[in-house]
Amino acid sequence: AAGLQGDNMMSFTETSQLLQKELMNDYSYRVDGIPGMGGGFPSQDSQYDFGHVQQQPPPSAYMQRTAAAGASRMSAMPQSRGGFGTSRNAETARPMTSNRSAGYTSAPKTGAGGKAVFDPMNQGNGANAKPLEKKTELSPEERLRVMEKEIHRLVEQSAITREKGNVREALEKAKEAGKKERQLCRLREQQNLLDQLNVDLTYAVCLNLAIQHEANDNDTEALTIYTQIVKNKQYPFSGRFRVNMGNIYFKQEKWTAAIKMYRMALDQIPNNVQAIRFKIMRNIGHAFFKMHQFPDAIDSYENLLAHGGQHLDFMTGFNLILCYYALGDKEKMKAGFLKLLNIEQVGLEDFDEEEMDLESPSHVKDPNRNITEGDDALREDVKRRQREAARFIVNAANLVAPLVDKTPVAGYDWVIDSLNNHGFPRIGSEMEIAKASYFLKRKEFDQAIVVLKKFERKEPSLMACAATNLSFLYFLEAEHGSAEKYADMAVKADRYNARALVNKGNCMFMNDEFERSKEVYLEAIGVSADCLEAIYNLGLVNMHIGKYQEALLAFDKLHSITHVNCEVMWQLGDIHEKLGNNAKAHEWFSLLITSPKGRPTDPGVLARLANLFNKAGDETQAFHYHLESYKYWPVDMNVITWLGIYYVKQEMYEAAIPFFARAAQIEPNEVKWRLMVASCFRRMGSYPQALKLYEDIHRLHPNDIECVRYLITICKEMKQKYDHYAAHLRKLERIQEVQGMGPESRAVPSAPPRVQRMGTVTAIGDGDDGGELGAYKRPEASGVGGKGIGGSMRDRYDPDEDEQGGGEAQPPVELYEAQEVEVQKKAAPKRRLAPKAQEQDEEDDWGNDELDDVLPPM
């Protein structure tokens, strides 16, 4: 036991020595010998010496709080806390504490507002806080994960950009994502991290790139990428994207390839996904329909009815009716129309016809139309689908109504009854208006009026529509009172009905209320800025009141809307010509016959161009356009006259004869055209033909003095007797004297309703320059038939001059049978006879040029 105790003392001694060595390195004070150590620890060798210390160290906060309790407890201790001692109670003595505070203060910290702030860790002092340090270098795997996140971000941005409509930028982002994804794959291969390849990321990048190419109409690139996707077995459900490939082929009108892709995609779709399968079958039907294989299309569409028509939409139902219509199957058309009415789609259970706008299909196509106050996006989508469904129903009804029954009227009645029975009364009313339009096309106006008048007792919207049609119908029948009545009714029902305002303005125009009609047209334009009828009629009324500049503004605006409307371009050319701007008028008329949607064969436009060239002095171009106009409309007297005169001026009498002959066919009661033909024969030297034609004219019109005079002249030239013609001419001169009008004034109307020009015998004197040629050489004498063959080409023959003649044509009387010439005392001659001296300056329809310039004497 003693040996064991000695071993314990030795170990304790060694421990104490080691502790003293450690303390010597850190403390400069010493302490006396440790009590209780005995001879093993001499007091003179101890480095602990607290004899010179006069005060105790300050107590800690903890010691202050526990002073009272600690005093009683320490009083019970057998020895002080100063040394280790030899008692066993030294092990329970309180350990030494630090002489530094823990950081707590009794005075609270205050913030900016003077309020106390609890901040024991001093976190509010930003100056003392250190920023987080970033890693100086990322590991290879971390760099690859950062690249994956960047690729994901690019793919999402590409999809969002495409949804916003910027397809070009979306394609650029998709290409950038594809480039970074390939770079990521190469880096993983270089670092032997192939087991971490993200197949789903590659799948998403390739699919997004194909979709963006398809959106940018890069069909070849899109098909290439789709082919790579569907052939890669690692990609899940990749075979479904053959639908996208079929859509591209459908857009390219490669119907067979589209059907093949649709069927291959149909094999990849499981049977429990019925909605997608039926959409693919619908696309197959559309492709067969485009190929005009209607039986196959019908089979595809009818397969959609296998489950009670729950997957049948309005577009498919309408296409099914079109297939039946193409095959001419009336019974199936009826059945298809009833199926169309029975279609039920999600969101369309409560079909609200009041919210449909059947007359504005543009709203269906405008996705950015403002949402009505109180409607959310879902409600607006339901309204859009309702309008689309109503449009399909209306088109189908208009298509099948004339064919589904024995008569079109019975067909319309059956369609209207079906619509009313299936809850579409408003569309039924639209079909009643369509029925009235059918009557209008067949000129059955009374029945159309009966149908439209039924709407007077219906709701205001339908009544306004019917009143607008009634107003237009009465306006066409020239019943302007009734037209104005129904126009007022339509305007009263709907003040913002632009068509009703146009009808009201038209009625005012016909009543010569031009200023009021102009105001109504302006109001219609204010209601609907694109009301073409109002703008066009505004231009017309401005032209009528002589405000050509305002009319020009109206037609310019209309041209900016319609671009190639022929009527608008005609009016613009006409206004510019009236304003004297011939160059601009020529530009518009030329555009009218040269534009792709113009009228290159319009004879009126060609004639106007010819007149413009004639005013400019370019007779060659004027001749060309007159000839083109004659080719398309060979009965225009102005064109015929101009061409005949042109050939006579060129001394091409043989070419002028067909035109004067055509004029004689158009106006058989006008003698001058046949006299011109005879004059051409005479100028050509064909005297027998000219004499025969003069005799025929004299037989039909025995009291025509000019014909008698020309007969005397040609008989003298041919050395034939002309005494009987001279005697008849003297009788006509005596009639002039009886009437008291003088030998050179108007006289003796003949039996035909034409007015004759009389000459005198002295005017046909002997000599080479007598007769017809002498008459041409005198400036006061007129030409053949009272009209000069030559003259200015700007002048035209006025057919109204001959239309004023009255009376019925009497049978012709031969010269030897006419003993006395009948004198009509009350008949007023209308055709000018030999003019007086003061009348030689008057401009006739053939111009003022002297005829000897056209037909020089032989």
Protein Blocks (a to p, Z undefined) as FASTA:
>chain_A
ZZmmmmmmmmmmmmmmmmmmmmmmmpcbdcdddehklmmlcfklpcbdcklpmbdcdddf
klmmmmmmmmmmmmmpmbdfkbnojbfklmmpccdddfbdehiafbdcddfkopacddfk
opmlmklpccddddfbdcfklmmmmmmmmmmmmmmmmmmmmmnopamlmmmmmmmmmmmm
mmmmmmmmmnopmkmpcfklmmmmmmmmmmmmmmnopaklmmmmmmmmmmpmkbghklmm
mmmmmmmmmmnopaklmmmmmmmmmmmpcfklmmlmmmmmmmmmmmmmmnopaklmmmmm
mmmmmnoolmpcfklmmmmmmmmmmnopaklmmmmmmmmmmpccehilmccfklpcfklm
mlmmmmkbccdehiafklmmmmmmmmmmmmmmmmmmmmmmmmmpmbfklmmmmmmmmmmm
nopaklmmmmmmmmmmmmmmnopaklmmmmmmmmmmmcfklmmmmmmmmmmmmmmnopak
lmmmmmmmmmmmmmklmklmmmmmmmmmmnopaklmmmmmmmmmmmmmmlmklmmmmmmm
mmmnopaklmmmmmmmmmmmnopamklmmmmmmmmmmnopamlmmmmmmmmmmpmklcfk
bmklmmmmmmmmmmnopaklmmmmmmmmmmmomcbfklmmmmmmmmmmnopaklmmmmmm
mmmmmmmmbmklmmmmmmmmmmnopamlmmmmmmmmmmmmmmlmklmmmmmmmmmmnopa
fklmmmmmmmmmmmmmmnonojkbcehiafblcdcddddfklmcgdjkgcjllmmmpmkb
ccehhiafbbcfkbccdfklmmmpgcjddddddfklmmbacddfklccfbdcdddfklmm
pccfkojbdfklmmccZZ
